[in-house]
Amino acid sequence: MTTGSFVFDQPASRVVFGAGSLVRVAEELRRLGATRAIVLSTPEQRGQAEDVARRLGELAAGVYAEAVMHVPIETARAAREEARRLHADCCVAVGGGSTIGLGKAIALESSLPILAIPTTYAGSEMTPIYGITEAGVKKTGRDRRVLPKTVIYDPELTLTLSAGISGTSAMNAIAHCVEALYAHDGNPIVSLMAAEGIRALARSAPVVVSEPGNLAARSEALYGAWLAGTALGSASMGIHHKLCHTLGGTFNLPHAEVHTVILPHAAAFNRDAAPEAMRITAGALGARDAAQGIYDLAVRLRAPLSLRELGMPRDGIERAAKLATESPYRNPRAVEYDGVFNLLDDAWHGIRPS
Ligand code: NAD
């Protein structure tokens, strides 16, 4: 990337990072001027949310453990109602993108501040991007009100994230970095973060997957996720995220797994149109070629490699290619039907990009 003219518009969050940093949650909540927090989680992470509520003591107004993937509007409405009923003045979101997404749905309407405690590598905590699903269609937007005011990254909370989700979640984070490197509105600062994010995640994720209890690797992966989330929040998305949103919404495929399968093929698709981004990505992966390096990393993480194994029907490729080319995100290479069809066909079979 050249250092021409650019806009660096990064809304800042306060970040508290490190193993054991959850002990500071009450102090951080007070710092936001809040006294009645609604603590959010998925049903599976209720235990972690209750632990946070215990640490908050009288600063916790209640636990709401109903977050689910993709923030259905009904879930958002019920959570907003619960926040009102509790007279909450802050949302504490303990979990991955689904839980932080629910906090954002509350903040979008109420402007309540969010204190996020991420437990996956999805990166939502660093972005002003929200998504709400209504009648099967996920609408996303950007609004500064939904950007968490404070983020506590405590890698100890990620020790319980399974090897499978850890691997695909790390690939999801790497996808944010790769797309930020070729975004039309990227800049040299975001590129630094993206490259360092890829380096940290590619180094740590294989260790996390083979030794989920390795705290040093967990810390490095969470650091990478922070950088990846920042990159996602600061630059636009391209063909990769467009395809993942289309496939997730249309075929109800799992979020992080779709990112894992599509990324090597999206990188191959953009290889010639974004040579500098590919050079940086390959370097950060320690590979000769970005697309192949990403694919090889997915193999090492024992992650899914094909849309077929995620349950996508073969005859869905045509529909997905049509949908993705009808209203494409801006991308280095022109997004045309034939190229996208071939990309999806390769991803459906899970072949190593040539
Ligand atoms: P998730 O939040 O849905 O979590 C997946 C599962 O893992 C859940 O059952 C959760 O309870 C469990 N889990 C999470 N952390 C755990 C831990 N440490 N220990 C044990 N179990 C744990 O998954 P995700 O991939 O983080 O989030 C996906 C969602 O986030 C999607 O809806 C996606 O669109 C959204 N997202 C949004 C942004 C944004 O900027 N707005 C960015 C990335 C992802």
Residues whose N, C-alpha, C, O or C-beta is under 5 A from the ligand:
A	BS01	NAD	T42 E44 Q45 M69 H70 G95 G96 G97 S98 T99 T119 T120 A122 G123 S124 T127 I129 Y130 L157 T158 T160 L161 H255 A256
